[in-house]
């Protein structure tokens, strides 16, 4: 098995971000480990005064892909990272942000990696994430580090390790605090684990008749969930760091081989089972908080979460190892889970917002959490009305709109109290509920308007639909919408089953399928949506067209731009087709789950769409 490692470490960027101390050294240490393991290593770091550019990184990765001799590629990065939205991360290189192109689009690169034909790809991000208060997404134009190619067998399995659990960008620490807390803990914990410490990590695999003791990604993920927080608390009681990982691979694929000379003792036969008896990482505790908030279930310590779609099968939840019985199973005390990150409060906000729409509205929106200045809708015969009712801003959009093709979109431009706003799809006989929390759009849902035929059926299923809505919004808000391949597939199916009543569930499902590398799932959602009378969301059409070139390669889908912020990092060839006005407005995107523009960005869009600013 021929393997390659590209290790990148950037201490300094040309930006407001303060210099780091451990990033370059982390890349050097990772490169040393790779050389010992027999990897072909490319080391790129600025510790010796050199600058690291995106062309350097692309050249290194491209050389591995085009060689067509490697069965595994590890891409390691240590340095500054920023989170534009859940599952939309950017790595900053030496020239960023002064040169907006000197940044790496991580999520887009992972998607591109699936066309590389390298069976096993591992991405390690020991990134110090921060978000300055005045940061705009338009300050960076991140690029891909994998070459463009048509997918071909074998389809890679992609494992991703992140130093910290992603979350709402508003919760990210500021740059100066991020620099103080950044210590490369993921790198140090990972390198120790890859050396076979503790021995419970070690598994055996048969490699062409040779029995090898190895460390695989799945056992490493479980171990790091405990090791990194422990290492953080050892540095300072106030320092908190919960890692995140998405693992698709399984034995016989592995990351490291442990030689007999490295072993202090013979590894236990049931090491992986012992690893699973652990305190849950933050992402799992958040999921339990969500489940408690939505269904009020109480969860036994040895049971899995009541909703299997969350994909929490890698770890069991135990507060006290002494609770284990002689048979190796815990007693039955109940698990009390704290409301981490105000999950229950957020769920309550999302669930109650669905009941705030007005009976007067046949087609339109209900905005909760801020007031709406005005709304303008495309279409010469369109008429918009805004009023306050039920503690929310109600929006009615009246027009003679009829969908005469699958690609006929209609959009509404919503301006909020502070001048920021959104452009959303208008779905006839549906009401879109927009929820804003702490000045950010946390969720958008659609529901059939009261009095419509589909509403009667929707009303019977509303409790289950609301649980799906809450799951997505809270998971995305707290960054736990990253799922293992099996979980992502299950989540997509779970969300897709109700997309008839809320098309945003199909939208989320499409992104979950992309994350899992399941192109047929994306295409099935597109096929279903084009059979429905409502306009197809731009994101779904874009993601489907990228996977089937026979589909329309067009921007003419509601609302002519990605609804989710992460979609801007997955545009691919669609970016070249975008009109200049969208390229300008993109510079004024506000970090968050849903595409939201600052006042400046809304002015650009409104001027282009309606020939002027104002109602």
RODO-2510 file (C-alpha; in nm, 4 decimals, decimal comma):
residues 615
     n   res          X          Y          Z
     1     x     0,0000     0,0000     0,0000
     2     x     0,1621     0,3248    -0,1153
     3     x     0,0610     0,6226     0,0965
     4     x     0,1110     0,9993     0,0792
     5     x     0,0956     1,2802     0,3341
     6     x     0,0692     1,6544     0,2683
     7     x     0,1367     1,8422     0,5938
     8     x     0,0615     2,2162     0,6078
     9     x     0,1419     2,4500     0,8963
    10     x     0,0816     2,8262     0,8908
    11     x     0,1653     3,0414     1,1929
    12     x     0,1189     3,3820     1,0309
    13     x    -0,1391     3,5190     0,7902
    14     x    -0,1662     3,8612     0,6266
    15     x    -0,4753     3,9500     0,8262
    16     x    -0,6136     4,0662     1,1597
    17     x    -0,5548     3,7181     1,2966
    18     x    -0,2666     3,7125     1,5466
    19     x     0,0301     3,4815     1,4837
    20     x     0,0221     3,1303     1,6271
    21     x     0,3096     2,9504     1,7925
    22     x     0,2425     2,5807     1,7364
    23     x     0,0990     2,5499     1,3848
    24     x     0,4212     2,5099     1,1848
    25     x     0,5677     2,2822     1,4499
    26     x     0,2571     2,0643     1,4332
    27     x     0,3060     2,0146     1,0594
    28     x     0,6722     1,9249     1,1148
    29     x     0,5797     1,6689     1,3797
    30     x     0,3119     1,5210     1,1550
    31     x     0,5602     1,4972     0,8681
    32     x     0,8115     1,3184     1,0922
    33     x     0,5454     1,0680     1,1934
    34     x     0,4482     1,0136     0,8297
    35     x     0,8068     0,9474     0,7269
    36     x     0,8411     0,6872     1,0022
    37     x     0,5234     0,5190     0,8785
    38     x     0,6511     0,5039     0,5204
    39     x     0,4406     0,7835     0,3723
    40     x     0,5684     0,9899     0,0815
    41     x     0,5692     1,3254     0,2616
    42     x     0,5316     1,6817     0,1356
    43     x     0,5874     1,9398     0,4103
    44     x     0,4699     2,2998     0,3654
    45     x     0,5162     2,5390     0,6581
    46     x     0,6192     2,8957     0,7384
    47     x     0,8324     2,8212     1,0427
    48     x     1,1486     2,8860     0,8426
    49     x     1,0247     3,2166     0,7044
    50     x     0,8796     3,0731     0,3844
    51     x     0,5224     3,1475     0,2801
    52     x     0,2652     2,8792     0,2080
    53     x     0,0460     2,9484    -0,0957
    54     x    -0,2577     2,7724    -0,2334
    55     x    -0,0637     2,6946    -0,5515
    56     x     0,1916     2,5079    -0,3370
    57     x    -0,0801     2,3042    -0,1686
    58     x    -0,2654     2,2316    -0,4928
    59     x     0,0564     2,1215    -0,6629
    60     x     0,1353     1,8811    -0,3791
    61     x    -0,2116     1,7250    -0,3761
    62     x    -0,2381     1,7190    -0,7550
    63     x     0,0931     1,5307    -0,7804
    64     x    -0,0454     1,2579    -0,5555
    65     x    -0,3766     1,2328    -0,7422
    66     x    -0,2284     1,2298    -1,0923
    67     x     0,0398     0,9742    -0,9998
    68     x    -0,2361     0,7113    -0,9704
    69     x    -0,0175     0,4927    -0,7477
    70     x    -0,1479     0,5856    -0,4033
    71     x    -0,4142     0,4057    -0,2027
    72     x    -0,4189     0,6583     0,0813
    73     x    -0,3719     1,0348     0,1106
    74     x    -0,3600     1,2274     0,4375
    75     x    -0,3986     1,6070     0,4202
    76     x    -0,3038     1,7763     0,7477
    77     x    -0,3475     2,1454     0,8294
    78     x    -0,2563     2,3436     1,1374
    79     x    -0,3235     2,7157     1,1556
    80     x    -0,6085     2,9643     1,1425
    81     x    -0,9471     2,8446     1,0242
    82     x    -1,2770     3,0245     0,9979
    83     x    -1,6266     2,8829     0,9940
    84     x    -1,8572     3,0465     0,7401
    85     x    -2,1517     2,8235     0,8270
    86     x    -2,2007     2,4700     0,9583
    87     x    -1,9872     2,2339     0,7487
    88     x    -1,8327     2,5271     0,5599
    89     x    -1,4774     2,5750     0,6840
    90     x    -1,1901     2,7732     0,5327
    91     x    -0,8165     2,7408     0,6068
    92     x    -0,6139     3,0619     0,5864
    93     x    -0,2704     3,0513     0,4218
    94     x     0,0174     3,2978     0,4432
    95     x    -0,1256     3,5555     0,2034
    96     x    -0,4807     3,5615     0,3439
    97     x    -0,6768     3,7788     0,3879
    98     x    -0,4798     4,0516     0,2091
    99     x    -0,4990     3,8196    -0,0914
   100     x    -0,8518     3,6724    -0,0727
   101     x    -0,7501     3,3789    -0,2941
   102     x    -0,4918     3,2496    -0,0445
   103     x    -0,7366     3,0313     0,1437
   104     x    -0,8570     2,6728     0,1144
   105     x    -1,2216     2,5748     0,0711
   106     x    -1,2263     2,2692     0,2982
   107     x    -1,5794     2,1429     0,2365
   108     x    -1,5499     2,1958    -0,1388
   109     x    -1,2141     2,0177    -0,1420
   110     x    -1,3642     1,7194     0,0399
   111     x    -1,6358     1,6952    -0,2256
   112     x    -1,3711     1,7219    -0,4999
   113     x    -1,1630     1,4537    -0,3268
   114     x    -1,4361     1,2005    -0,4010
   115     x    -1,3398     1,2166    -0,7692
   116     x    -0,9714     1,1456    -0,7025
   117     x    -0,9946     0,7636    -0,7236
   118     x    -0,7735     0,7363    -0,4124
   119     x    -0,9485     0,4720    -0,1986
   120     x    -0,8817     0,6318     0,1410
   121     x    -0,8509     1,0041     0,2088
   122     x    -0,7996     1,1493     0,5561
   123     x    -0,8316     1,5214     0,6313
   124     x    -0,6976     1,6501     0,9647
   125     x    -0,7818     2,0085     1,0618
   126     x    -0,6020     2,1292     1,3738
   127     x    -0,7296     2,4775     1,3046
   128     x    -0,7671     2,7616     1,5472
   129     x    -1,1117     2,8898     1,4555
   130     x    -1,2097     3,2476     1,5156
   131     x    -1,4543     3,4967     1,3775
   132     x    -1,3893     3,8697     1,4127
   133     x    -1,7052     4,0664     1,4778
   134     x    -1,6659     4,2691     1,1573
   135     x    -1,5633     3,9776     0,9357
   136     x    -1,7345     3,9423     0,5971
   137     x    -1,7392     3,6271     0,3888
   138     x    -1,6435     3,8349     0,0860
   139     x    -1,2986     3,8912     0,2357
   140     x    -1,1989     3,5426     0,1207
   141     x    -1,2377     3,3553    -0,2081
   142     x    -1,1143     3,0119    -0,1037
   143     x    -0,9991     2,7620    -0,3638
   144     x    -0,9950     2,3848    -0,4026
   145     x    -0,6834     2,1743    -0,3500
   146     x    -0,8014     1,8691    -0,5481
   147     x    -0,8034     1,8744    -0,9288
   148     x    -1,1308     1,8758    -1,1188
   149     x    -1,2166     1,5285    -1,2435
   150     x    -1,5097     1,3046    -1,3207
   151     x    -1,5799     1,0560    -1,0407
   152     x    -1,4440     0,7114    -1,1090
   153     x    -1,3993     0,3884    -0,9196
   154     x    -1,2951     0,3242    -0,6579
   155     x    -1,5044     0,5883    -0,4815
   156     x    -1,2941     0,7146    -0,1909
   157     x    -1,3870     0,6822     0,1715
   158     x    -1,3163     1,0158     0,3366
   159     x    -1,2370     1,0545     0,7066
   160     x    -1,2271     1,4041     0,8558
   161     x    -1,0883     1,5056     1,1957
   162     x    -1,1484     1,8550     1,3325
   163     x    -0,9796     2,0049     1,6376
   164     x    -1,2986     2,1626     1,7648
   165     x    -1,6687     2,1103     1,7344
   166     x    -1,8013     2,3660     1,4876
   167     x    -2,0900     2,5829     1,5951
   168     x    -2,2656     2,9093     1,5479
   169     x    -2,0009     3,1579     1,4266
   170     x    -2,1291     3,4045     1,6875
   171     x    -2,0088     3,1643     1,9542
   172     x    -1,6548     3,1435     1,8155
   173     x    -1,3834     3,3069     2,0246
   174     x    -1,2290     3,6331     1,8973
   175     x    -0,8826     3,6196     1,7355
   176     x    -0,6812     3,7296     2,0398
   177     x    -0,8527     3,4770     2,2656
   178     x    -0,8212     3,2064     1,9987
   179     x    -0,4457     3,2609     1,9808
   180     x    -0,4131     3,2275     2,3582
   181     x    -0,6019     2,8987     2,3664
   182     x    -0,4503     2,7434     2,0533
   183     x    -0,2009     2,4764     2,1522
   184     x    -0,2246     2,2139     1,8778
   185     x    -0,3963     1,9717     2,1148
   186     x    -0,5471     1,7628     1,8367
   187     x    -0,2032     1,7062     1,6846
   188     x    -0,0366     1,6060     2,0104
   189     x    -0,3233     1,3767     2,1137
   190     x    -0,3416     1,2231     1,7663
   191     x     0,0321     1,1543     1,7390
   192     x     0,0343     0,9895     2,0802
   193     x    -0,2620     0,7730     1,9840
   194     x    -0,1066     0,6785     1,6495
   195     x     0,1942     0,5442     1,8395
   196     x    -0,0344     0,2931     2,0120
   197     x    -0,1018     0,4720     2,3406
   198     x    -0,3295     0,3584     2,4906
   199     x    -0,3109    -0,0018     2,3758
   200     x    -0,6907    -0,0222     2,3582
   201     x    -0,6633     0,1631     2,0270
   202     x    -0,4781    -0,1197     1,8563
   203     x    -0,6617    -0,3590     1,6274
   204     x    -0,5403    -0,6451     1,4110
   205     x    -0,5898    -0,6769     1,0382
   206     x    -0,4732    -0,9257     0,7778
   207     x    -0,2825    -0,7499     0,5005
   208     x    -0,2104    -0,9951     0,2175
   209     x    -0,1412    -1,2728     0,4655
   210     x     0,0518    -1,0543     0,7092
   211     x    -0,1110    -0,9813     1,0440
   212     x    -0,0606    -0,6170     1,1365
   213     x    -0,1338    -0,4253     1,4560
   214     x    -0,2889    -0,0986     1,3438
   215     x    -0,4716     0,2162     1,4490
   216     x    -0,7864     0,2721     1,2419
   217     x    -0,9832     0,5939     1,2042
   218     x    -1,2911     0,4751     1,3899
   219     x    -1,1109     0,3820     1,7102
   220     x    -0,9060     0,7026     1,6835
   221     x    -1,2250     0,9086     1,6616
   222     x    -1,3655     0,7554     1,9783
   223     x    -1,0406     0,8024     2,1682
   224     x    -0,9928     1,1666     2,0651
   225     x    -1,3434     1,2525     2,1827
   226     x    -1,2155     1,2028     2,5363
   227     x    -0,8414     1,2667     2,5037
   228     x    -0,8593     1,6191     2,3592
   229     x    -1,0965     1,7627     2,6250
   230     x    -0,8828     1,5990     2,8944
   231     x    -0,5688     1,7545     2,7466
   232     x    -0,7393     2,0933     2,7327
   233     x    -0,8477     2,0800     3,0963
   234     x    -0,4955     1,9757     3,1956
   235     x    -0,3645     2,2993     3,0434
   236     x    -0,6266     2,5145     3,2132
   237     x    -0,9539     2,4462     3,3877
   238     x    -1,1002     2,7299     3,1801
   239     x    -0,9820     2,5857     2,8464
   240     x    -1,2455     2,3767     2,6712
   241     x    -1,1981     2,1931     2,3436
   242     x    -1,4250     1,9247     2,2027
   243     x    -1,3056     1,7638     1,8775
   244     x    -1,5279     1,6577     1,5924
   245     x    -1,4833     1,3765     1,3418
   246     x    -1,6604     1,2120     1,0506
   247     x    -1,5375     0,8625     0,9716
   248     x    -1,6377     0,6552     0,6691
   249     x    -1,3566     0,3994     0,6543
   250     x    -1,3206     0,0704     0,8384
   251     x    -1,0645    -0,2074     0,8526
   252     x    -0,8668    -0,3146     0,6571
   253     x    -0,8050     0,0583     0,5964
   254     x    -0,5970     0,2124     0,8736
   255     x    -0,3848     0,5157     0,9594
   256     x    -0,0853     0,3777     1,1471
   257     x     0,0898     0,0476     1,2075
   258     x     0,2258    -0,0204     1,5553
   259     x     0,5396    -0,2323     1,5684
   260     x     0,6193    -0,4781     1,8435
   261     x     0,8969    -0,2513     1,9734
   262     x     0,6426     0,0263     2,0381
   263     x     0,4226    -0,1907     2,2585
   264     x     0,4557    -0,1703     2,6352
   265     x     0,2182    -0,4639     2,6662
   266     x     0,0054    -0,6865     2,4474
   267     x    -0,3046    -0,4978     2,3334
   268     x    -0,6374    -0,6269     2,4693
   269     x    -0,8508    -0,8359     2,2384
   270     x    -1,1583    -0,6213     2,3000
   271     x    -0,9824    -0,2852     2,2874
   272     x    -1,2409    -0,1148     2,0671
   273     x    -1,5230    -0,2228     2,2987
   274     x    -1,3353    -0,0799     2,5961
   275     x    -1,2824     0,2472     2,4112
   276     x    -1,6562     0,2843     2,3683
   277     x    -1,7082     0,2997     2,7439
   278     x    -1,6407     0,6681     2,7670
   279     x    -1,7808     1,0074     2,8509
   280     x    -1,9634     1,1456     2,5495
   281     x    -1,8108     1,4382     2,3610
   282     x    -1,9991     1,7636     2,3358
   283     x    -2,1669     1,6758     2,0062
   284     x    -2,3333     1,3715     2,1627
   285     x    -2,4392     1,5634     2,4736
   286     x    -2,5945     1,8269     2,2494
   287     x    -2,7879     1,5562     2,0685
   288     x    -2,9223     1,4250     2,3979
   289     x    -3,0231     1,7763     2,4981
   290     x    -3,2127     1,8037     2,1706
   291     x    -3,3870     1,4710     2,2195
   292     x    -3,4832     1,5652     2,5729
   293     x    -3,6188     1,8994     2,4570
   294     x    -3,8261     1,7609     2,1708
   295     x    -3,9621     1,4320     2,3003
   296     x    -3,8854     1,4509     2,6743
   297     x    -3,7518     1,0964     2,6643
   298     x    -3,5322     0,9808     2,9511
   299     x    -3,2404     0,7759     2,8290
   300     x    -3,0868     0,4737     2,9994
   301     x    -2,7099     0,4789     3,0213
   302     x    -2,6530     0,1758     2,8015
   303     x    -2,9181     0,2537     2,5418
   304     x    -2,8648     0,4301     2,2155
   305     x    -3,0408     0,7554     2,1465
   306     x    -3,4080     0,7072     2,0702
   307     x    -3,3696     0,8506     1,7192
   308     x    -3,1193     0,6392     1,5231
   309     x    -3,0762     0,9012     1,2527
   310     x    -2,8385     1,0958     1,4740
   311     x    -2,5742     0,8310     1,4201
   312     x    -2,4502     0,8100     1,7786
   313     x    -2,3501     0,4463     1,7686
   314     x    -1,9782     0,5047     1,8150
   315     x    -1,9978     0,5792     2,1850
   316     x    -2,2064     0,4903     2,4868
   317     x    -2,2799     0,7425     2,7542
   318     x    -2,1553     0,6671     3,1048
   319     x    -2,0965     0,9190     3,3816
   320     x    -1,9250     0,6811     3,6214
   321     x    -1,7173     0,3800     3,5189
   322     x    -1,7825     0,2329     3,8636
   323     x    -2,1402     0,1791     3,7517
   324     x    -2,0266    -0,1182     3,5443
   325     x    -2,1557    -0,4479     3,6750
   326     x    -1,9552    -0,7706     3,6881
   327     x    -2,1012    -0,8640     3,3519
   328     x    -1,9452    -0,5520     3,2038
   329     x    -2,2726    -0,3694     3,1615
   330     x    -2,3865    -0,0678     3,3594
   331     x    -2,6608    -0,0569     3,6170
   332     x    -2,9778     0,1288     3,5263
   333     x    -2,9530     0,4796     3,6770
   334     x    -3,0872     0,7459     3,4462
   335     x    -2,8695     0,9890     3,2558
   336     x    -2,9330     1,3535     3,3364
   337     x    -2,8099     1,5755     3,0551
   338     x    -2,7559     1,9503     3,1017
   339     x    -2,9007     2,1960     2,8518
   340     x    -2,5710     2,2648     2,6748
   341     x    -2,5715     2,5700     2,4508
   342     x    -2,9347     2,6518     2,5417
   343     x    -3,0540     2,3729     2,3144
   344     x    -3,3923     2,3427     2,4839
   345     x    -3,4531     2,7159     2,4602
   346     x    -3,3633     2,7136     2,0905
   347     x    -3,5896     2,4152     2,0224
   348     x    -3,8758     2,5905     2,1984
   349     x    -3,8190     2,8994     1,9860
   350     x    -3,8218     2,6983     1,6642
   351     x    -4,1265     2,4902     1,7525
   352     x    -4,3378     2,7843     1,8696
   353     x    -4,2502     2,9925     1,5644
   354     x    -4,4461     2,7504     1,3463
   355     x    -4,7651     2,8573     1,5251
   356     x    -4,7134     3,2302     1,4701
   357     x    -4,8197     3,2508     1,1068
   358     x    -5,1386     3,4363     1,0204
   359     x    -5,4630     3,2799     0,9021
   360     x    -5,4860     3,5651     0,6516
   361     x    -5,1776     3,4549     0,4588
   362     x    -5,2248     3,2244     0,1633
   363     x    -4,8711     3,2622     0,0273
   364     x    -4,5921     3,4406     0,2088
   365     x    -4,3782     3,4408     0,5207
   366     x    -4,3805     3,4804     0,8974
   367     x    -4,0670     3,6324     1,0527
   368     x    -4,0021     3,5879     1,4246
   369     x    -3,7152     3,7500     1,6143
   370     x    -3,6989     4,0836     1,4306
   371     x    -3,9302     4,3159     1,2445
   372     x    -3,9545     4,3346     0,8666
   373     x    -3,9136     4,6771     0,7036
   374     x    -4,0622     4,5736     0,3717
   375     x    -4,0789     4,2921     0,1164
   376     x    -4,0518     4,3024    -0,2619
   377     x    -4,1360     4,0087    -0,4857
   378     x    -4,0457     3,9306    -0,8452
   379     x    -4,3243     3,9274    -1,1004
   380     x    -4,4990     4,2267    -1,2552
   381     x    -4,8322     4,1402    -1,0936
   382     x    -4,6891     4,0652    -0,7498
   383     x    -4,8250     4,2532    -0,4458
   384     x    -4,6711     4,2339    -0,0964
   385     x    -4,8186     4,3322     0,2403
   386     x    -4,6453     4,3377     0,5812
   387     x    -4,8145     4,3566     0,9238
   388     x    -4,7585     4,2479     1,2840
   389     x    -4,9612     3,9614     1,4283
   390     x    -4,9008     3,6843     1,6832
   391     x    -4,5722     3,8431     1,7900
   392     x    -4,4223     3,8116     1,4417
   393     x    -4,3982     4,0059     1,1171
   394     x    -4,6466     3,8607     0,8695
   395     x    -4,5839     3,8831     0,4963
   396     x    -4,8404     3,8160     0,2266
   397     x    -4,7303     3,7751    -0,1353
   398     x    -5,0155     3,7870    -0,3844
   399     x    -4,9719     3,7201    -0,7545
   400     x    -5,1149     3,5239    -1,0419
   401     x    -4,8016     3,3107    -1,0458
   402     x    -4,8483     2,9707    -1,2059
   403     x    -4,5624     2,7296    -1,2502
   404     x    -4,5631     2,6286    -1,6152
   405     x    -4,2292     2,4489    -1,6018
   406     x    -4,0102     2,2853    -1,3361
   407     x    -3,7714     2,5775    -1,3572
   408     x    -3,9986     2,8825    -1,3224
   409     x    -3,8909     3,0555    -1,0009
   410     x    -4,0388     3,3370    -0,7974
   411     x    -3,8492     3,5063    -0,5165
   412     x    -3,9132     3,7551    -0,2380
   413     x    -3,6591     4,0029    -0,1028
   414     x    -3,7064     4,0525     0,2726
   415     x    -3,5458     4,3538     0,4460
   416     x    -3,5101     4,3236     0,8237
   417     x    -3,5053     4,6015     1,0826
   418     x    -3,1275     4,6506     1,0685
   419     x    -3,1210     4,6650     0,6884
   420     x    -2,9901     4,3121     0,6425
   421     x    -3,2068     4,0570     0,4693
   422     x    -3,2623     3,7474     0,2579
   423     x    -3,3875     3,6424    -0,0817
   424     x    -3,6192     3,3436    -0,0427
   425     x    -3,8229     3,1246    -0,2741
   426     x    -4,1936     3,2004    -0,2932
   427     x    -4,3879     2,8749    -0,2809
   428     x    -4,7557     2,9179    -0,3758
   429     x    -4,9928     2,8194    -0,0930
   430     x    -4,6994     2,7792     0,1488
   431     x    -4,5899     3,0049     0,4345
   432     x    -4,2193     3,0297     0,5088
   433     x    -4,1323     3,0692     0,8782
   434     x    -3,8075     3,2598     0,9385
   435     x    -3,6599     3,2413     1,2898
   436     x    -3,3953     3,4913     1,3976
   437     x    -3,1991     3,4484     1,7196
   438     x    -2,9346     3,6934     1,8413
   439     x    -2,9473     3,8743     1,5103
   440     x    -2,8875     3,5643     1,2953
   441     x    -3,1255     3,3540     1,0880
   442     x    -3,1224     3,0128     1,2555
   443     x    -3,3868     2,8384     1,0492
   444     x    -3,6323     2,8748     0,7623
   445     x    -3,9213     2,6322     0,7223
   446     x    -4,2183     2,6123     0,4884
   447     x    -4,5637     2,4804     0,5766
   448     x    -4,8862     2,4517     0,3756
   449     x    -5,1147     2,7503     0,4310
   450     x    -5,4294     2,6962     0,6337
   451     x    -5,7307     2,6156     0,4211
   452     x    -5,5354     2,4313     0,1521
   453     x    -5,5995     2,0655     0,0801
   454     x    -5,2480     1,9601     0,1778
   455     x    -5,2721     2,1452     0,5116
   456     x    -5,5215     1,8960     0,6513
   457     x    -5,2763     1,6127     0,5932
   458     x    -4,9904     1,8282     0,7190
   459     x    -5,1732     1,9039     1,0442
   460     x    -5,1849     1,5344     1,1354
   461     x    -4,8110     1,4961     1,0766
   462     x    -4,7042     1,8327     1,2195
   463     x    -4,5532     1,6967     1,5453
   464     x    -4,3186     1,4639     1,3560
   465     x    -4,2327     1,7311     1,0998
   466     x    -4,1541     1,9785     1,3768
   467     x    -3,9164     1,7278     1,5362
   468     x    -3,7322     1,6995     1,2065
   469     x    -3,7141     2,0769     1,1774
   470     x    -3,5810     2,1136     1,5295
   471     x    -3,3247     1,8388     1,4769
   472     x    -3,1790     2,0035     1,1686
   473     x    -3,1767     2,3568     1,3053
   474     x    -3,0187     2,2675     1,6379
   475     x    -2,7713     2,0206     1,4889
   476     x    -2,6609     2,2764     1,2334
   477     x    -2,6467     2,5594     1,4841
   478     x    -2,4159     2,3646     1,7121
   479     x    -2,2122     2,2148     1,4323
   480     x    -2,3182     1,8528     1,4808
   481     x    -2,4740     1,8281     1,1328
   482     x    -2,1524     1,6521     1,0299
   483     x    -2,2422     1,2861     1,0221
   484     x    -2,0709     0,9580     0,9556
   485     x    -2,1568     0,8048     0,6188
   486     x    -2,4141     0,5618     0,7569
   487     x    -2,5683     0,8306     0,9751
   488     x    -2,5764     1,0819     0,6895
   489     x    -2,7627     0,8360     0,4702
   490     x    -3,0095     0,7668     0,7503
   491     x    -3,0525     1,1360     0,8191
   492     x    -3,1177     1,2137     0,4532
   493     x    -3,3852     0,9442     0,4333
   494     x    -3,5360     1,0662     0,7595
   495     x    -3,5574     1,4260     0,6375
   496     x    -3,6601     1,3394     0,2827
   497     x    -3,9693     1,1499     0,3971
   498     x    -4,1483     1,4746     0,4884
   499     x    -4,0248     1,7080     0,2145
   500     x    -4,3721     1,7127     0,0551
   501     x    -4,4925     1,9173     0,3524
   502     x    -4,1738     2,1202     0,4049
   503     x    -3,9380     2,1326     0,1048
   504     x    -3,6539     2,2608     0,3254
   505     x    -3,6285     1,9094     0,4698
   506     x    -3,5470     1,7875     0,1197
   507     x    -3,2945     2,0695     0,0907
   508     x    -3,1160     1,9563     0,4073
   509     x    -3,1351     1,5951     0,2926
   510     x    -2,9625     1,6838    -0,0354
   511     x    -2,6691     1,8346     0,1536
   512     x    -2,6563     1,5294     0,3817
   513     x    -2,6315     1,3047     0,0745
   514     x    -2,3499     1,5216    -0,0648
   515     x    -2,1687     1,4888     0,2654
   516     x    -2,2019     1,1108     0,2497
   517     x    -2,0915     1,0956    -0,1149
   518     x    -2,4273     0,9492    -0,2232
   519     x    -2,4948     1,1068    -0,5618
   520     x    -2,8015     0,8932    -0,6292
   521     x    -2,9667     1,0350    -0,3173
   522     x    -2,9210     1,3916    -0,4402
   523     x    -3,0642     1,2994    -0,7798
   524     x    -3,3646     1,1268    -0,6239
   525     x    -3,4541     1,4422    -0,4316
   526     x    -3,4293     1,6503    -0,7492
   527     x    -3,6475     1,4012    -0,9388
   528     x    -3,9091     1,4146    -0,6657
   529     x    -3,9105     1,7938    -0,6451
   530     x    -3,9573     1,8449    -1,0179
   531     x    -4,2730     1,6320    -1,0013
   532     x    -4,4215     1,8640    -0,7379
   533     x    -4,6004     2,1894    -0,8285
   534     x    -4,3682     2,4094    -0,6201
   535     x    -4,0504     2,5630    -0,7678
   536     x    -3,7315     2,3634    -0,7207
   537     x    -3,4800     2,5097    -0,4789
   538     x    -3,1613     2,6367    -0,6419
   539     x    -2,9366     2,4319    -0,4103
   540     x    -3,1030     2,1015    -0,4998
   541     x    -3,0912     2,1761    -0,8728
   542     x    -2,7252     2,2807    -0,8515
   543     x    -2,6154     1,9757    -0,6525
   544     x    -2,8081     1,7435    -0,8853
   545     x    -2,6727     1,9053    -1,2037
   546     x    -2,3179     1,8616    -1,0763
   547     x    -2,3862     1,4884    -1,0539
   548     x    -2,5704     1,4483    -1,3842
   549     x    -2,4572     1,6688    -1,6727
   550     x    -2,7756     1,5849    -1,8638
   551     x    -2,9733     1,7982    -1,6183
   552     x    -3,0107     2,1740    -1,6795
   553     x    -2,6836     2,3509    -1,5985
   554     x    -2,8790     2,6658    -1,5197
   555     x    -2,9134     2,9315    -1,2499
   556     x    -3,2848     2,9651    -1,3235
   557     x    -3,4079     2,8011    -1,0048
   558     x    -3,5598     2,9701    -0,7015
   559     x    -3,4154     3,2032    -0,5799
   560     x    -3,1201     3,2115    -0,8296
   561     x    -2,8607     3,1625    -0,5561
   562     x    -2,7836     2,9096    -0,2783
   563     x    -3,0296     2,9191     0,0097
   564     x    -2,7750     2,7700     0,2503
   565     x    -2,4451     2,9517     0,3001
   566     x    -2,2428     2,6347     0,2520
   567     x    -2,3801     2,6173    -0,1018
   568     x    -2,1629     2,9156    -0,1989
   569     x    -1,8569     2,6979    -0,1336
   570     x    -1,9961     2,4171    -0,3503
   571     x    -2,0869     2,6197    -0,6617
   572     x    -1,8143     2,4650    -0,8760
   573     x    -1,8717     2,5485    -1,2431
   574     x    -2,1909     2,7350    -1,1507
   575     x    -1,9755     3,0154    -1,0115
   576     x    -1,8658     3,1085    -1,3647
   577     x    -2,2299     3,1359    -1,4718
   578     x    -2,3277     3,3699    -1,1900
   579     x    -2,4115     3,7269    -1,2939
   580     x    -2,1793     3,9972    -1,1683
   581     x    -2,4398     4,1277    -0,9256
   582     x    -2,4331     3,8018    -0,7302
   583     x    -2,0544     3,8047    -0,7240
   584     x    -2,0663     4,1522    -0,5724
   585     x    -2,3457     4,0697    -0,3272
   586     x    -2,1565     3,7583    -0,2189
   587     x    -1,8925     3,9825    -0,0656
   588     x    -2,1544     4,0957     0,1846
   589     x    -2,2720     3,7551     0,3086
   590     x    -2,3199     3,7257     0,6842
   591     x    -2,1796     3,4052     0,8429
   592     x    -2,4571     3,1636     0,9329
   593     x    -2,6565     2,8636     0,8170
   594     x    -2,8942     3,0451     0,5795
   595     x    -2,7799     3,2886     0,3112
   596     x    -2,8198     3,6332     0,4653
   597     x    -2,6792     3,9609     0,3343
   598     x    -2,5714     4,2767     0,5129
   599     x    -2,7487     4,6034     0,4307
   600     x    -2,4862     4,6773     0,1647
   601     x    -2,5411     4,3415    -0,0009
   602     x    -2,9174     4,3825     0,0035
   603     x    -2,8838     4,7226    -0,1634
   604     x    -2,6826     4,5624    -0,4446
   605     x    -2,9417     4,2891    -0,4971
   606     x    -3,2445     4,5155    -0,4699
   607     x    -3,1032     4,7644    -0,7186
   608     x    -3,0398     4,4846    -0,9689
   609     x    -3,3711     4,3038    -0,9170
   610     x    -3,6072     4,6011    -0,8925
   611     x    -3,4183     4,9000    -1,0338
   612     x    -3,3959     5,0830    -0,7037
   613     x    -3,3827     5,0530    -0,3245
   614     x    -3,6946     5,0924    -0,1128
   615     x    -4,0558     4,9741    -0,1179
***
